[in-house]
Amino acid sequence: MFPVRLLLLVTAVLFALGRPAKAADLPDACADLRHAAAGIRGEALLLPSFPDAEPGPLYKAAFLYDNAVVVIALSGCGDLMDARRIGDALVYAQRHDRFWQDGRLRNAYRAGFVGDDKMKLAGWWDKDSNQWLEDRYQAGSDSGNLAWAMLALLTLDRLSPETPRYRDSAIRLGAWLRQWRDDIGTAMAPSDDVGGFRGGTFGHEPDPEVVRWKSTEHNIDLAAAFARLAVASGDANWNKDAQAARNLVTAMWQPAAGCFATGTTEDGISRNDFQALDAQIWPLLALPDAQKYRDEVMGRCLPQLRQGKGYAYSAALHGIWTEGTAQAAVLMACTGHADAAQELIETLATLHAPTGGFYATDQAQLPTGFILPTNPGTQRFYFHLSHLGATAWVALAQRKINPFAFGEACPGATN
């Protein structure tokens, strides 16, 4: 086996020459995920989202979304054992929160072995204030993150029908999320059925803030999760929640731009016309009734978010967002654009970290165009760190797997 640096060199040379790299020459994201899981003992675990992060908010933090995507990716990689280890940690976290007993999960926990006590949040010792701190975002519960946990659990339920705990846990999550459904209309489509779901909660127990904006991305996740929950549970009532989320996504369509808006402002009604990459790609992967927008999104919107040989996080541009570029590769593979998907996968190979995993971005810091919720005066960035979520999406791209479809390969896709 070639050393990692030599693999990167070979990939870069082949790419520069315009010749496609062979699959065997590219770093394997599935192997990276398996290696990360092998490094943690025990039957249940959560993986660190940024394993190389220094002490601070990202240090030893296992973000719920990242770990949920890893569950689906590992399932598609053929590693059901490690996927179930993370799934079991999610079930355990739901049952052993240090305060909540209502079925919710938090946005992040402390990475590592799970199962010997109440769930711990990541944190760090702050020398300036001389105290232990926990991130307020990580303590909260975003609707979209919990929807991804549902998708992960339902993927495991589909692959492990003899194990009802995954489905039961997803049902509890769905029941908790229902409270954020808002049936008021939006400014664009004032109907009783277009309200969608609000963002969830932010901050620590016992009185976290209610997040009142609505996210297009969150509602895509929720629409997919509730629709799959209806199938898995046999309870058609979940389809009403799925439809409410889909209606919000439809209301965010911008015909003049050929893009989906990012969601609403704090009032939950006025549309925020800013454009983020995932809000364009995910409807086409997750929602059958969004296929009517496919040509517009792929022909008009995505080119606006292109950065070199990859894609940016949002209209803020300024560099390649690895995770989103992998999402675009999945979309290309699932819509019959095999050559475009392969070109993006070759770009992703250049972002493989020598220590394993894939960098979150090719830049020292990549602006998202959104504020940092824990510090409203600061913009949120992605950094040039190995990122679990990016690695999971690269694994999905390399295997041509649609995570919204129970981790199954795209129809007609070949490796």
C-alpha positions as CSV (number, residue, x, y, z in Angstrom):
1,M,0.0,0.0,0.0
2,F,1.3,3.5,-0.9
3,P,1.9,6.0,1.9
4,V,-0.8,8.6,2.2
5,R,1.4,11.4,0.9
6,L,2.4,9.4,-2.1
7,L,-1.2,8.6,-2.8
8,L,-2.1,12.3,-2.8
9,L,0.8,13.1,-5.1
10,V,-0.2,10.4,-7.6
11,T,-3.8,11.7,-7.5
12,A,-2.8,15.3,-8.0
13,V,-0.5,14.4,-10.9
14,L,-3.2,12.4,-12.7
15,F,-5.8,15.1,-12.1
16,A,-3.4,17.7,-13.5
17,L,-2.8,15.6,-16.6
18,G,-6.6,15.3,-17.1
19,R,-6.6,11.5,-16.8
20,P,-9.1,10.0,-14.4
21,A,-7.5,8.4,-11.3
22,K,-8.2,4.8,-10.7
23,A,-10.4,3.9,-7.7
24,A,-7.5,2.1,-6.2
25,D,-5.4,5.3,-6.3
26,L,-7.9,7.3,-4.2
27,P,-8.0,7.4,-0.4
28,D,-10.9,5.3,0.9
29,A,-13.2,7.3,3.2
30,C,-14.9,4.0,4.4
31,A,-11.5,2.8,5.6
32,D,-11.0,6.1,7.4
33,L,-14.3,5.7,9.2
34,R,-13.6,2.1,10.2
35,H,-10.2,3.1,11.5
36,A,-11.8,5.9,13.6
37,A,-14.3,3.5,15.1
38,A,-11.6,0.9,15.8
39,G,-9.8,3.4,18.0
40,I,-12.6,3.6,20.6
41,R,-13.3,0.7,22.9
42,G,-16.7,-0.6,24.0
43,E,-19.9,-1.6,22.3
44,A,-21.3,1.9,21.9
45,L,-19.4,5.0,20.9
46,L,-19.5,8.5,19.4
47,L,-16.8,9.7,17.1
48,P,-15.1,13.1,17.4
49,S,-16.2,15.5,14.7
50,F,-12.9,17.3,14.6
51,P,-10.3,14.9,16.0
52,D,-7.4,17.4,15.6
53,A,-9.2,20.3,17.3
54,E,-7.4,22.2,20.1
55,P,-9.1,22.7,23.5
56,G,-12.1,24.9,22.9
57,P,-15.7,24.4,21.6
58,L,-14.7,21.8,19.1
59,Y,-12.4,19.8,21.3
60,K,-13.6,16.1,21.7
61,A,-17.1,17.2,20.5
62,A,-19.2,14.5,18.8
63,F,-21.8,16.4,16.8
64,L,-25.0,14.5,16.4
65,Y,-25.4,15.2,12.7
66,D,-21.8,14.1,11.9
67,N,-22.3,10.8,13.7
68,A,-25.7,10.2,12.2
69,V,-24.3,10.6,8.7
70,V,-21.5,8.2,9.7
71,V,-24.1,5.5,10.7
72,I,-25.6,5.7,7.2
73,A,-22.2,5.8,5.5
74,L,-20.8,2.8,7.4
75,S,-24.0,0.9,6.6
76,G,-23.3,1.6,2.9
77,C,-19.6,0.6,3.4
78,G,-20.8,-2.8,4.6
79,D,-19.7,-2.2,8.2
80,L,-23.0,-2.7,10.0
81,M,-21.3,-3.6,13.3
82,D,-19.6,-0.2,13.7
83,A,-22.8,1.6,12.4
84,R,-24.7,-0.2,15.1
85,R,-22.2,0.8,17.7
86,I,-22.9,4.5,17.0
87,G,-26.6,3.8,16.7
88,D,-26.6,2.2,20.1
89,A,-24.9,5.3,21.5
90,L,-27.7,7.5,20.1
91,V,-30.3,5.2,21.8
92,Y,-28.3,5.3,25.0
93,A,-28.0,9.1,24.9
94,Q,-31.8,9.5,24.5
95,R,-32.4,7.3,27.6
96,H,-29.6,8.7,29.7
97,D,-29.6,12.5,29.3
98,R,-28.4,14.3,32.5
99,F,-31.6,16.3,32.6
100,W,-34.1,15.6,29.8
101,Q,-36.4,12.6,29.8
102,D,-38.7,13.7,26.9
103,G,-37.1,11.8,23.9
104,R,-34.9,14.6,22.6
105,L,-31.2,14.4,21.7
106,R,-28.7,17.2,21.9
107,N,-26.7,18.7,19.1
108,A,-23.4,17.2,20.4
109,Y,-21.9,15.1,23.2
110,R,-18.5,14.2,24.4
111,A,-16.8,11.8,22.0
112,G,-15.7,8.3,23.0
113,F,-17.1,5.3,24.8
114,V,-20.8,5.5,25.8
115,G,-22.6,3.5,28.3
116,D,-21.2,3.8,31.9
117,D,-23.1,6.9,33.2
118,K,-25.2,9.9,32.2
119,M,-24.3,11.4,28.8
120,K,-21.6,14.0,29.0
121,L,-21.3,17.1,26.9
122,A,-18.0,18.2,25.4
123,G,-16.4,21.1,27.2
124,W,-13.1,22.8,28.0
125,W,-11.3,24.6,30.8
126,D,-11.3,28.4,30.1
127,K,-8.2,30.0,31.6
128,D,-9.5,33.5,31.3
129,S,-12.7,32.9,33.3
130,N,-11.1,30.1,35.3
131,Q,-14.1,27.8,34.8
132,W,-15.3,24.8,32.9
133,L,-17.4,25.8,29.9
134,E,-19.9,24.0,27.6
135,D,-21.0,25.2,24.2
136,R,-24.6,26.5,24.3
137,Y,-25.3,25.3,20.7
138,Q,-24.1,21.8,21.6
139,A,-26.4,21.7,24.6
140,G,-29.4,22.5,22.4
141,S,-31.5,20.4,20.0
142,D,-31.8,21.5,16.4
143,S,-34.7,20.1,14.4
144,G,-32.5,19.1,11.5
145,N,-29.9,17.4,13.6
146,L,-32.6,15.2,15.3
147,A,-34.1,14.5,11.9
148,W,-30.7,13.1,10.7
149,A,-30.6,11.0,13.9
150,M,-34.0,9.6,12.9
151,L,-32.7,8.8,9.4
152,A,-29.7,7.0,10.9
153,L,-31.8,5.0,13.3
154,L,-34.3,4.1,10.6
155,T,-31.4,2.9,8.4
156,L,-30.3,0.6,11.1
157,D,-33.9,-0.5,11.7
158,R,-34.2,-1.4,8.0
159,L,-31.0,-3.5,8.2
160,S,-31.7,-4.9,11.7
161,P,-35.5,-5.6,11.7
162,E,-35.0,-8.0,14.7
163,T,-33.9,-5.0,16.8
164,P,-36.9,-2.7,17.5
165,R,-34.9,-0.3,19.7
166,Y,-33.8,1.8,16.7
167,R,-37.3,2.3,15.4
168,D,-38.6,3.0,18.9
169,S,-36.0,5.6,19.4
170,A,-36.8,7.3,16.1
171,I,-40.5,7.3,17.1
172,R,-39.6,9.1,20.4
173,L,-37.6,11.7,18.4
174,G,-40.4,12.3,16.0
175,A,-42.9,12.8,18.9
176,W,-40.6,15.4,20.5
177,L,-40.1,17.2,17.1
178,R,-43.8,17.5,16.5
179,Q,-44.0,20.4,18.9
180,W,-42.0,22.6,16.5
181,R,-44.5,22.3,13.7
182,D,-45.9,25.7,12.9
183,D,-49.0,25.9,10.8
184,I,-49.0,29.6,10.1
185,G,-48.4,30.6,6.6
186,T,-45.4,32.3,5.2
187,A,-45.3,35.7,3.5
188,M,-45.0,34.0,0.2
189,A,-47.7,31.4,0.6
190,P,-50.2,32.3,3.4
191,S,-51.9,29.0,3.8
192,D,-52.6,27.0,6.9
193,D,-50.4,24.2,5.6
194,V,-47.2,26.0,4.8
195,G,-45.7,26.7,8.2
196,G,-43.2,23.9,8.4
197,F,-41.1,23.3,11.5
198,R,-39.1,25.8,13.6
199,G,-35.5,25.3,14.5
200,G,-35.7,23.6,17.9
201,T,-33.9,24.8,21.0
202,F,-30.7,26.6,21.8
203,G,-28.9,26.5,25.2
204,H,-28.7,24.6,28.4
205,E,-31.4,23.1,30.6
206,P,-33.7,23.9,32.3
207,D,-34.9,26.8,30.0
208,P,-33.2,26.8,26.6
209,E,-34.3,29.4,24.1
210,V,-36.8,28.5,21.4
211,V,-35.4,28.9,17.9
212,R,-38.1,30.6,15.9
213,W,-36.6,30.8,12.4
214,K,-37.3,28.0,10.0
215,S,-34.6,26.3,7.9
216,T,-35.1,24.9,4.5
217,E,-32.4,22.4,5.2
218,H,-34.0,21.3,8.5
219,N,-37.4,20.9,6.8
220,I,-35.9,18.8,4.0
221,D,-34.4,16.5,6.7
222,L,-37.7,16.4,8.6
223,A,-39.7,15.7,5.5
224,A,-37.5,12.7,4.6
225,A,-37.3,11.4,8.2
226,F,-41.1,11.6,8.9
227,A,-41.9,9.9,5.5
228,R,-39.6,7.1,6.4
229,L,-40.9,6.9,9.9
230,A,-44.4,6.4,8.5
231,V,-43.2,3.4,6.5
232,A,-41.1,1.9,9.3
233,S,-43.8,2.3,12.0
234,G,-46.9,1.6,9.8
235,D,-48.4,4.8,11.2
236,A,-49.6,7.0,8.3
237,N,-50.1,10.0,10.6
238,W,-46.4,10.7,10.3
239,N,-47.0,11.6,6.6
240,K,-48.9,14.7,7.7
241,D,-45.7,16.0,9.4
242,A,-43.7,15.1,6.3
243,Q,-46.1,17.1,4.2
244,A,-45.9,20.1,6.5
245,A,-42.1,20.1,6.1
246,R,-42.3,19.6,2.4
247,N,-44.7,22.6,2.1
248,L,-42.2,24.9,3.8
249,V,-39.5,23.7,1.3
250,T,-41.7,24.5,-1.6
251,A,-42.5,27.9,-0.2
252,M,-38.8,28.7,-0.2
253,W,-38.4,28.2,-4.0
254,Q,-37.1,31.4,-5.8
255,P,-38.1,31.2,-9.4
256,A,-36.1,34.3,-10.4
257,A,-32.8,32.8,-9.1
258,G,-33.5,29.1,-9.8
259,C,-32.5,28.4,-6.1
260,F,-34.1,27.6,-2.8
261,A,-33.9,30.3,-0.1
262,T,-32.2,29.3,3.1
263,G,-35.4,29.6,5.2
264,T,-37.1,32.3,7.1
265,T,-36.0,35.0,9.4
266,E,-36.6,35.1,13.2
267,D,-40.3,35.9,12.7
268,G,-40.8,32.5,11.0
269,I,-42.6,34.2,8.1
270,S,-40.3,36.4,6.1
271,R,-38.1,34.6,3.7
272,N,-34.3,34.8,4.0
273,D,-33.2,34.8,0.3
274,F,-29.6,33.9,1.0
275,Q,-28.5,30.6,-0.7
276,A,-26.7,27.7,0.9
277,L,-25.5,24.7,-1.0
278,D,-27.1,21.9,1.0
279,A,-30.5,23.6,0.6
280,Q,-30.2,23.2,-3.2
281,I,-28.8,19.6,-3.3
282,W,-30.8,17.9,-0.6
283,P,-34.3,18.5,-2.0
284,L,-33.3,16.7,-5.2
285,L,-32.0,13.7,-3.1
286,A,-34.8,13.6,-0.6
287,L,-38.1,14.8,-2.0
288,P,-39.8,13.3,-5.0
289,D,-42.0,16.3,-5.4
290,A,-38.9,18.6,-5.7
291,Q,-37.7,16.9,-8.9
292,K,-39.6,19.5,-10.9
293,Y,-36.9,22.0,-9.8
294,R,-33.9,19.8,-10.8
295,D,-33.0,21.4,-14.1
296,E,-33.2,24.9,-12.7
297,V,-31.1,24.0,-9.6
298,M,-28.5,22.1,-11.5
299,G,-28.4,24.4,-14.5
300,R,-28.6,27.8,-12.8
301,C,-28.1,27.6,-9.1
302,L,-25.2,25.2,-8.6
303,P,-22.9,27.0,-11.1
304,Q,-23.3,30.1,-8.9
305,L,-21.9,28.2,-5.9
306,R,-19.0,26.6,-7.8
307,Q,-15.5,27.3,-6.5
308,G,-12.7,25.9,-8.8
309,K,-13.2,22.2,-9.1
310,G,-15.6,22.0,-6.1
311,Y,-18.4,23.9,-4.4
312,A,-18.6,26.5,-1.6
313,Y,-20.7,26.4,1.5
314,S,-23.0,29.2,0.3
315,A,-23.1,32.4,-1.7
316,A,-20.3,33.6,0.6
317,L,-18.0,31.5,-1.7
318,H,-14.2,31.9,-0.9
319,G,-13.2,28.2,-1.2
320,I,-14.2,24.6,-1.4
321,W,-16.5,23.0,1.2
322,T,-15.5,19.4,1.2
323,E,-18.8,18.0,2.6
324,G,-20.9,20.0,0.1
325,T,-18.7,19.0,-2.8
326,A,-19.3,15.4,-1.8
327,Q,-23.0,16.0,-1.6
328,A,-22.8,17.4,-5.2
329,A,-21.0,14.2,-6.2
330,V,-23.8,12.1,-4.8
331,L,-26.4,14.2,-6.7
332,M,-24.4,13.9,-9.9
333,A,-24.2,10.1,-9.5
334,C,-27.9,9.8,-8.7
335,T,-29.0,11.9,-11.7
336,G,-26.9,10.1,-14.3
337,H,-23.9,12.5,-14.5
338,A,-21.2,9.9,-13.8
339,D,-18.4,11.9,-15.3
340,A,-19.2,15.0,-13.3
341,A,-19.4,12.9,-10.1
342,Q,-16.0,11.3,-10.8
343,E,-14.4,14.7,-11.4
344,L,-15.7,15.9,-8.0
345,I,-14.5,12.7,-6.3
346,E,-11.0,13.3,-7.7
347,T,-11.2,16.8,-6.3
348,L,-12.1,15.4,-2.9
349,A,-9.1,13.1,-3.0
350,T,-6.8,16.1,-2.9
351,L,-8.4,17.1,0.5
352,H,-7.5,13.9,2.3
353,A,-5.7,14.6,5.5
354,P,-2.4,12.8,6.1
355,T,-3.6,11.6,9.5
356,G,-6.8,10.2,8.0
357,G,-10.2,11.7,7.2
358,F,-10.9,14.6,4.9
359,Y,-10.4,18.3,5.6
360,A,-13.5,20.4,6.1
361,T,-12.3,22.9,3.5
362,D,-9.2,23.7,1.4
363,Q,-9.0,27.1,3.1
364,A,-7.5,28.1,6.5
365,Q,-11.1,29.2,7.2
366,L,-14.2,29.1,5.0
367,P,-17.0,31.6,5.7
368,T,-20.5,30.1,5.8
369,G,-22.3,33.4,5.5
370,F,-24.1,32.7,8.8
371,I,-23.5,34.1,12.2
372,L,-22.1,31.9,15.0
373,P,-25.1,31.3,17.3
374,T,-23.0,31.4,20.5
375,N,-21.5,34.8,19.5
376,P,-23.9,36.8,17.3
377,G,-21.2,39.3,16.4
378,T,-19.0,36.6,14.8
379,Q,-19.4,34.8,11.5
380,R,-19.4,31.0,11.5
381,F,-16.5,29.4,9.7
382,Y,-15.3,26.0,8.7
383,F,-11.6,25.4,9.3
384,H,-8.8,23.4,7.6
385,L,-9.3,20.5,10.1
386,S,-10.0,16.8,9.5
387,H,-13.8,16.6,9.7
388,L,-15.9,13.6,10.4
389,G,-19.0,14.9,8.5
390,A,-16.9,15.6,5.4
391,T,-15.4,12.1,5.6
392,A,-18.8,10.5,5.9
393,W,-20.1,12.3,2.9
394,V,-17.0,11.4,0.9
395,A,-17.7,7.8,1.7
396,L,-21.3,8.2,0.5
397,A,-20.0,9.9,-2.7
398,Q,-17.4,7.1,-3.4
399,R,-20.1,4.4,-2.9
400,K,-22.7,6.5,-4.8
401,I,-25.1,6.2,-1.9
402,N,-28.1,8.4,-1.2
403,P,-28.4,8.8,2.6
404,F,-32.0,9.9,2.3
405,A,-32.9,6.5,0.8
406,F,-32.0,4.2,3.7
407,G,-28.4,4.3,2.6
408,E,-29.0,2.5,-0.7
409,A,-27.0,3.1,-3.8
410,C,-28.4,5.4,-6.4
411,P,-30.5,3.6,-9.0
412,G,-28.3,2.6,-12.0
413,A,-25.1,3.8,-10.3
414,T,-22.0,1.6,-10.7
415,N,-18.7,1.8,-8.8
